[in-house]
Amino acid sequence: MRIVNVKKVGTKHEMNDFVKFTGRLYAGCPYYVPDLEMDIRDTFNSHKNAGLEFSDIQPFLAYDEEGKTVGRIAGIINHHANAKWQTKNVRFGFIDFIDDPKVSSALLNAVEQWGKERGMDCIQGPMGIFDFDKEGMLIEDFDQLGSMIAIYNYPYYPKHMEALGYEKEVDWVQIRIDIPEEVPPKYARVAKLAKEMFGLHVRKLTNTDISERGYGRKVFNLLNVAYAPLFGYTELSDKQIDLYIERYLPLVDKQLLPVVENEDGEVVGVAITMSSLSHALQKTKGKLFPFGWYHMVRALKWKKEEKAELLLMAVRPDYQGLGVNALFFDDLIPIYNKCHFKWAETGPQLEDNIRELTQWKPLHPTFTKRRRCYKKKL
């Protein structure tokens, strides 16, 4: 009978175990896409993660009787989210474990107790500190390649959650589309009307626009406004926005990032898309150095994949339904063909966000990779 010992991560050696555990757990799995190890470490570093200004986080490890790592998890309390949504939730994230109920039970119990000690009355997850972190446990389509922005896990994970009394809180789905050779007539027609009737136009940003003309902040301020009503969302702080601008926007091919402005030059919509990095990340095995950077740069700049990642799409609430999404597609589809993308996949979309899901209908979408946020009263 396995003996499981769960302990708080407190040393450099233990953090190494936490970071490297999934490399062993998913060794040989063709669908798993690893995080970069440096990104995981930065999540727990208050000097690198501005979200820790308003969140508490505690990583845990599970060891067996021989001292072998058999699971990991992190407890998270986002105080801004709890204040906004009038909740007392502790979140769990970074959950991975071998197929042993003793291990999953011990890990989740550790976070439950950690949360109760801090006055929380409900646990939910998998979630991160912020909505743009990976969230939602995969419950279907385990035989499809993962992505850099979404969780992959083995099929036994949700079975453990249900056995432990966890229930569904929300589901997300991803949308897959084949790239058409021409812009569908409906999008072309609506895009033309949006330009003529509402004075909307697509702008392609330059690095100078982002760094010196304030467009990086305009983009993320728009995301804060557009996503404010969505499940669990808390607005990005100024420090978080600065971090995203510095760390991530320079990586994106600006031709794949259409910004929609109105006649007054206000940003009313943005679509952040890029070439898939799934295969590149698999080749890095989670490490940028000494050679991982080459695979990343090659996928971004030199040899794009057949798949495009539709990371984020956001429209200012007062412009929703006025053709902004049609402008995105009217702009991107010819560029995707030029880049030789064959298909595209969105990030996770809330299953009850009907407005968001129906916009894809002219592209004959396939709904795939359902993910779940679980909850349990403490």
Backbone torsions as a table, in degrees:
resi	resn	phi	psi	omega
1	MET	NA	127.2	-176.7
2	ARG	-69.8	135.2	172.4
3	ILE	-102.1	126.9	-175.8
4	VAL	-113.5	128.5	177.9
5	ASN	-117.5	116.3	178.5
6	VAL	-103.3	132.6	179.8
7	LYS	-139.1	154.0	175.4
8	LYS	-69.8	139.7	175.9
9	VAL	-74.9	122.3	-177.7
10	GLY	-137.1	-10.4	-178.2
11	THR	-120.5	166.6	177.7
12	LYS	-62.9	-39.7	179.1
13	HIS	-62.6	-42.8	179.9
14	GLU	-66.8	-38.4	176.7
15	MET	-64.8	-36.4	174.9
16	ASN	-60.8	-42.6	176.6
17	ASP	-60.9	-41.9	-179.2
18	PHE	-61.8	-46.7	-176.0
19	VAL	-69.3	-39.2	-170.7
20	LYS	-91.7	-7.4	-175.5
21	PHE	-58.7	-44.0	-175.9
22	THR	-67.2	-26.9	176.7
23	GLY	-60.3	-36.3	177.1
24	ARG	-80.1	-41.9	-176.3
25	LEU	-62.0	-40.2	-176.4
26	TYR	-102.8	15.5	178.3
27	ALA	-57.1	126.0	179.6
28	GLY	86.7	-5.0	178.8
29	CYS	-82.4	117.5	-174.5
30	PRO	-75.2	-8.9	-174.6
31	TYR	-101.6	-15.5	-175.8
32	TYR	-78.7	132.3	176.1
33	VAL	-114.9	115.6	-173.9
34	PRO	-75.5	152.3	166.2
35	ASP	-75.0	157.3	169.6
36	LEU	-72.9	132.7	-177.5
37	GLU	-57.9	-36.8	-179.0
38	MET	-65.0	-33.1	178.9
39	ASP	-68.2	-38.9	178.3
40	ILE	-64.4	-46.2	179.7
41	ARG	-60.6	-41.3	-178.6
42	ASP	-63.9	-28.5	179.0
43	THR	-58.0	-34.0	-175.3
44	PHE	-99.1	8.2	-177.2
45	ASN	-107.0	112.8	-176.7
46	SER	-63.7	-20.7	177.6
47	HIS	-80.1	-17.7	-177.5
48	LYS	-110.8	-19.1	-174.9
49	ASN	-119.4	102.6	-178.4
50	ALA	-66.0	-20.4	178.6
51	GLY	-65.3	-18.9	-180.0
52	LEU	-76.0	-4.6	173.5
53	GLU	-68.2	-27.2	-178.7
54	PHE	-128.0	17.3	-179.5
55	SER	-137.1	149.6	169.8
56	ASP	-105.5	143.7	179.3
57	ILE	-143.8	139.1	179.2
58	GLN	-141.6	114.5	175.4
59	PRO	-82.5	147.0	177.3
60	PHE	-128.4	152.5	174.4
61	LEU	-126.8	146.4	173.1
62	ALA	-110.0	128.6	177.0
63	TYR	-118.0	148.6	173.2
64	ASP	-88.3	-176.5	-174.5
65	GLU	-65.9	-16.9	178.5
66	GLU	-96.1	3.0	178.8
67	GLY	85.0	13.3	179.3
68	LYS	-87.7	137.5	178.4
69	THR	-69.7	127.0	-179.1
70	VAL	-124.4	-0.3	177.7
71	GLY	-178.2	163.2	177.4
72	ARG	-147.8	160.7	176.6
73	ILE	-166.2	160.1	172.9
74	ALA	-131.1	137.4	171.5
75	GLY	-93.8	138.4	-176.1
76	ILE	-136.4	132.3	170.9
77	ILE	-123.0	110.2	177.0
78	ASN	-93.9	102.4	-175.0
79	HIS	-68.3	-32.5	176.6
80	HIS	-65.2	-43.0	-179.9
81	ALA	-65.0	-42.9	179.7
82	ASN	-63.3	-38.0	178.6
83	ALA	-68.7	-42.5	-177.8
84	LYS	-65.2	-44.1	-173.3
85	TRP	-98.1	5.3	177.6
86	GLN	55.6	51.4	-179.2
87	THR	-127.2	169.6	171.7
88	LYS	-129.4	65.3	-174.7
89	ASN	-96.5	136.3	161.8
90	VAL	-103.6	133.3	179.4
91	ARG	-99.1	152.4	167.8
92	PHE	-118.2	142.4	178.3
93	GLY	-144.6	177.6	179.7
94	PHE	52.4	38.5	-176.7
95	ILE	-90.1	122.4	176.4
96	ASP	-148.3	142.1	-176.2
97	PHE	-161.0	155.7	173.6
98	ILE	-71.9	167.6	-176.3
99	ASP	-80.4	73.2	179.0
100	ASP	-144.1	115.9	-178.2
101	PRO	-57.4	-28.9	178.4
102	LYS	-63.6	-34.8	-177.7
103	VAL	-74.1	-50.9	-179.2
104	SER	-61.8	-39.9	179.3
105	SER	-63.6	-44.5	-178.7
106	ALA	-65.0	-40.4	179.7
107	LEU	-64.3	-50.2	-178.5
108	LEU	-66.8	-35.4	177.4
109	ASN	-63.2	-36.0	179.0
110	ALA	-62.3	-43.1	179.3
111	VAL	-71.3	-38.1	177.3
112	GLU	-57.8	-47.8	-179.2
113	GLN	-66.1	-41.3	177.9
114	TRP	-59.9	-41.1	178.7
115	GLY	-68.6	-43.8	-179.5
116	LYS	-62.6	-37.4	178.6
117	GLU	-62.3	-21.0	-179.5
118	ARG	-107.2	18.1	172.4
119	GLY	84.6	12.9	180.0
120	MET	-83.5	149.9	-179.0
121	ASP	-121.6	4.3	179.0
122	CYS	-151.3	144.8	175.2
123	ILE	-116.2	140.6	-180.0
124	GLN	-143.6	153.7	177.9
125	GLY	158.5	-179.0	2.4
126	PRO	-72.0	133.4	174.4
127	MET	-142.8	162.7	175.3
128	GLY	-104.2	-166.2	174.4
129	ILE	-66.8	-41.1	-171.5
130	PHE	-126.2	159.4	-174.8
131	ASP	-64.3	-24.0	179.0
132	PHE	-84.3	-4.9	170.9
133	ASP	-74.2	163.7	179.0
134	LYS	-65.1	136.6	-179.6
135	GLU	-149.3	153.5	176.8
136	GLY	90.8	121.6	178.2
137	MET	-82.3	131.1	178.9
138	LEU	-63.9	127.8	179.7
139	ILE	-121.1	-3.6	177.7
140	GLU	-146.6	163.7	172.7
141	ASP	58.0	54.1	179.7
142	PHE	-75.8	-9.2	-177.2
143	ASP	-101.5	26.7	177.3
144	GLN	-120.4	145.7	-178.1
145	LEU	-61.1	133.9	177.4
146	GLY	-75.6	-172.7	-179.5
147	SER	-141.6	172.2	-177.2
148	MET	-71.2	-16.9	-172.7
149	ILE	-109.4	2.6	-174.8
150	ALA	-137.5	153.7	-179.5
151	ILE	-74.2	138.3	164.8
152	TYR	-115.2	140.4	175.1
153	ASN	-149.5	162.0	-180.0
154	TYR	-71.2	158.1	-178.4
155	PRO	-61.7	-22.3	-177.7
156	TYR	-76.4	-15.3	-177.6
157	TYR	-56.9	-56.6	-178.0
158	PRO	-62.4	-28.1	176.8
159	LYS	-63.6	-39.3	177.2
160	HIS	-64.4	-42.6	-177.6
161	MET	-60.7	-45.7	-179.0
162	GLU	-65.9	-39.0	179.4
163	ALA	-65.2	-26.4	-179.2
164	LEU	-90.3	7.1	175.2
165	GLY	86.7	14.0	177.7
166	TYR	-83.3	141.8	-177.7
167	GLU	-119.5	160.8	177.7
168	LYS	-65.6	133.4	167.8
169	GLU	-104.6	-54.9	173.0
170	VAL	-145.8	160.3	172.5
171	ASP	-119.8	148.8	169.2
172	TRP	-117.3	151.3	171.6
173	VAL	-128.0	156.5	172.9
174	GLN	-107.8	156.0	-175.8
175	ILE	-119.2	127.2	177.5
176	ARG	-111.0	134.8	177.3
177	ILE	-133.0	146.1	168.4
178	ASP	-85.1	137.1	-178.2
179	ILE	-74.0	118.0	178.2
180	PRO	-73.7	155.9	179.0
181	GLU	-71.7	-27.1	179.3
182	GLU	-128.3	155.6	174.9
183	VAL	-65.7	126.3	177.5
184	PRO	-53.5	139.4	-176.0
185	PRO	-53.1	-36.7	-179.3
186	LYS	-62.0	-44.5	179.7
187	TYR	-65.0	-42.9	-179.0
188	ALA	-61.7	-41.9	-178.7
189	ARG	-67.2	-46.3	-178.9
190	VAL	-67.7	-38.0	178.1
191	ALA	-61.8	-41.4	178.9
192	LYS	-63.1	-42.8	178.0
193	LEU	-65.0	-38.7	179.8
194	ALA	-62.6	-37.6	177.6
195	LYS	-68.9	-44.8	-173.8
196	GLU	-76.8	-41.5	-173.3
197	MET	-86.4	-34.4	-173.5
198	PHE	-116.3	2.0	177.2
199	GLY	65.9	28.2	-179.5
200	LEU	-86.1	150.0	177.1
201	HIS	-152.0	156.2	178.6
202	VAL	-92.0	133.2	175.8
203	ARG	-119.5	135.7	174.5
204	LYS	-101.1	123.9	-174.6
205	LEU	-78.5	152.2	169.9
206	THR	-109.1	167.9	176.3
207	ASN	-61.7	-32.7	177.6
208	THR	-67.0	-40.4	175.4
209	ASP	-56.3	-43.2	-175.1
210	ILE	-72.5	-45.7	-171.9
211	SER	-86.6	-31.6	-172.8
212	GLU	-115.4	-22.7	-176.9
213	ARG	-106.6	8.0	171.8
214	GLY	79.1	11.7	-176.5
215	TYR	-73.0	-27.0	175.4
216	GLY	-60.4	-46.6	179.2
217	ARG	-67.5	-37.1	178.0
218	LYS	-60.6	-41.3	-179.8
219	VAL	-62.1	-48.5	-176.1
220	PHE	-75.0	-29.5	172.7
221	ASN	-63.8	-37.9	176.0
222	LEU	-63.3	-43.8	178.4
223	LEU	-58.5	-41.4	177.9
224	ASN	-59.3	-42.2	-178.2
225	VAL	-71.9	-45.4	-174.5
226	ALA	-69.3	-35.6	-174.7
227	TYR	-94.1	-4.1	-174.9
228	ALA	-51.3	-39.4	-177.4
229	PRO	-79.8	-8.7	-172.1
230	LEU	-76.8	154.6	-176.2
231	PHE	-48.6	122.8	171.0
232	GLY	74.4	1.5	-171.9
233	TYR	-75.5	136.8	168.7
234	THR	-126.6	142.3	-173.5
235	GLU	-65.6	142.1	174.3
236	LEU	-65.5	135.9	174.0
237	SER	-78.0	166.8	178.1
238	ASP	-58.2	-39.8	-179.9
239	LYS	-67.3	-38.7	177.0
240	GLN	-64.7	-42.6	178.9
241	ILE	-59.9	-45.8	179.3
242	ASP	-59.0	-39.4	-179.9
243	LEU	-65.3	-44.8	178.9
244	TYR	-62.7	-41.8	-179.9
245	ILE	-61.5	-44.7	-176.2
246	GLU	-72.4	-39.9	-170.3
247	ARG	-89.7	-37.6	-167.4
248	TYR	-110.8	-40.0	-176.2
249	LEU	-60.3	-35.7	178.3
250	PRO	-61.7	-21.6	-178.7
251	LEU	-76.9	-23.3	-171.5
252	VAL	-83.4	132.2	171.7
253	ASP	-65.5	116.1	-172.2
254	LYS	-64.8	-20.5	174.8
255	GLN	-67.3	-20.7	-179.6
256	LEU	-98.3	15.0	-176.8
257	LEU	-129.4	74.7	179.0
258	PRO	-73.6	133.1	174.1
259	VAL	-113.1	131.9	179.0
260	VAL	-103.0	127.1	178.0
261	GLU	-115.4	155.3	171.7
262	ASN	-93.5	-173.5	-176.2
263	GLU	-64.1	-23.4	-179.5
264	ASP	-90.0	5.3	179.9
265	GLY	78.6	14.1	177.6
266	GLU	-82.8	138.2	176.8
267	VAL	-77.8	117.2	-178.1
268	VAL	-115.3	-5.6	178.3
269	GLY	-161.7	149.9	176.3
270	VAL	-150.1	141.4	172.8
271	ALA	-125.2	119.7	179.8
272	ILE	-104.5	111.9	-178.1
273	THR	-133.0	161.9	-179.8
274	MET	-163.8	167.9	174.1
275	SER	-67.1	142.7	-179.6
276	SER	-61.1	139.2	176.8
277	LEU	-109.7	11.1	-174.0
278	SER	-58.4	-51.2	-178.7
279	HIS	-67.6	-36.5	178.6
280	ALA	-63.3	-43.2	179.6
281	LEU	-66.2	-36.6	176.1
282	GLN	-61.1	-38.4	-180.0
283	LYS	-69.9	-30.9	179.9
284	THR	-71.6	-23.9	-173.6
285	LYS	54.8	31.9	175.8
286	GLY	88.1	2.1	-175.5
287	LYS	-122.9	130.2	176.7
288	LEU	-77.7	-28.9	-175.2
289	PHE	-121.7	145.3	7.1
290	PRO	-86.0	-19.4	-171.9
291	PHE	-120.4	-6.2	-176.9
292	GLY	-60.8	-34.7	-179.7
293	TRP	-58.1	-34.5	-177.7
294	TYR	-62.3	-44.4	-179.6
295	HIS	-64.5	-36.8	179.4
296	MET	-67.3	-48.6	-179.1
297	VAL	-64.8	-38.9	179.7
298	ARG	-60.6	-43.5	-179.7
299	ALA	-69.5	-32.9	-177.3
300	LEU	-81.2	-38.5	-168.1
301	LYS	-112.7	-34.2	-167.4
302	TRP	-108.8	-48.6	-175.8
303	LYS	-130.2	92.0	-178.4
304	LYS	-70.4	151.1	177.7
305	GLU	-75.3	172.7	174.2
306	GLU	-76.0	-13.9	-176.5
307	LYS	-106.7	136.2	171.3
308	ALA	-103.2	140.9	175.7
309	GLU	-98.4	120.5	175.4
310	LEU	-92.8	84.7	-168.7
311	LEU	-66.7	-52.6	-174.3
312	LEU	-145.8	140.9	168.8
313	MET	-134.9	130.6	-177.7
314	ALA	-142.7	139.8	178.8
315	VAL	-131.2	133.4	177.9
316	ARG	-57.8	135.4	-172.7
317	PRO	-51.1	-39.5	-177.6
318	ASP	-75.3	-4.5	176.7
319	TYR	-113.0	2.8	177.3
320	GLN	-68.8	135.5	-177.9
321	GLY	86.7	6.2	-178.8
322	LEU	-108.8	17.3	173.2
323	GLY	95.7	8.6	-178.8
324	VAL	-64.3	-43.6	179.0
325	ASN	-62.1	-37.0	177.2
326	ALA	-63.2	-36.3	176.3
327	LEU	-63.9	-38.1	176.2
328	PHE	-58.2	-53.1	-175.2
329	PHE	-66.9	-39.3	178.7
330	ASP	-60.7	-33.7	179.2
331	ASP	-81.8	-43.3	-169.4
332	LEU	-80.0	-35.9	-174.0
333	ILE	-58.6	-46.5	175.9
334	PRO	-61.7	-36.2	179.9
335	ILE	-69.4	-41.0	177.3
336	TYR	-59.5	-41.3	177.5
337	ASN	-64.2	-40.3	178.5
338	LYS	-63.3	-34.2	179.1
339	CYS	-84.1	-1.7	178.9
340	HIS	66.8	28.4	171.3
341	PHE	-71.9	135.7	179.4
342	LYS	-97.0	-32.4	-178.5
343	TRP	-152.2	167.3	-178.0
344	ALA	-141.3	156.0	179.9
345	GLU	-139.4	136.7	178.1
346	THR	-81.1	169.5	164.6
347	GLY	-74.8	177.1	179.0
348	PRO	-60.0	133.4	179.1
349	GLN	-119.2	135.1	178.2
350	LEU	-59.9	132.9	-174.9
351	GLU	-64.6	-22.4	-179.5
352	ASP	-98.4	7.7	176.8
353	ASN	-86.9	77.0	-171.2
354	ILE	-62.8	-40.7	179.4
355	ARG	-57.6	-42.7	-179.4
356	GLU	-67.5	-42.7	-174.2
357	LEU	-72.9	-34.9	-176.0
358	THR	-74.4	-18.4	-179.3
359	GLN	-64.0	-19.2	-176.5
360	TRP	-86.8	-6.2	-171.0
361	LYS	-53.4	-43.8	179.9
362	PRO	-62.2	-14.4	-179.3
363	LEU	-99.5	9.1	176.9
364	HIS	51.1	62.9	-173.0
365	PRO	-73.7	157.8	169.1
366	THR	-112.8	130.1	178.2
367	PHE	-92.2	129.9	-169.7
368	THR	-147.8	169.4	171.9
369	LYS	52.0	60.3	177.9
370	ARG	-66.9	135.4	178.4
371	ARG	-126.4	153.8	-173.7
372	ARG	-131.4	137.3	165.9
373	CYS	-96.5	121.4	179.3
374	TYR	-94.4	159.1	175.7
375	LYS	-142.8	160.0	177.6
376	LYS	-159.7	135.1	176.0
377	LYS	-72.8	142.1	-179.8
378	LEU	-97.1	NA	NA
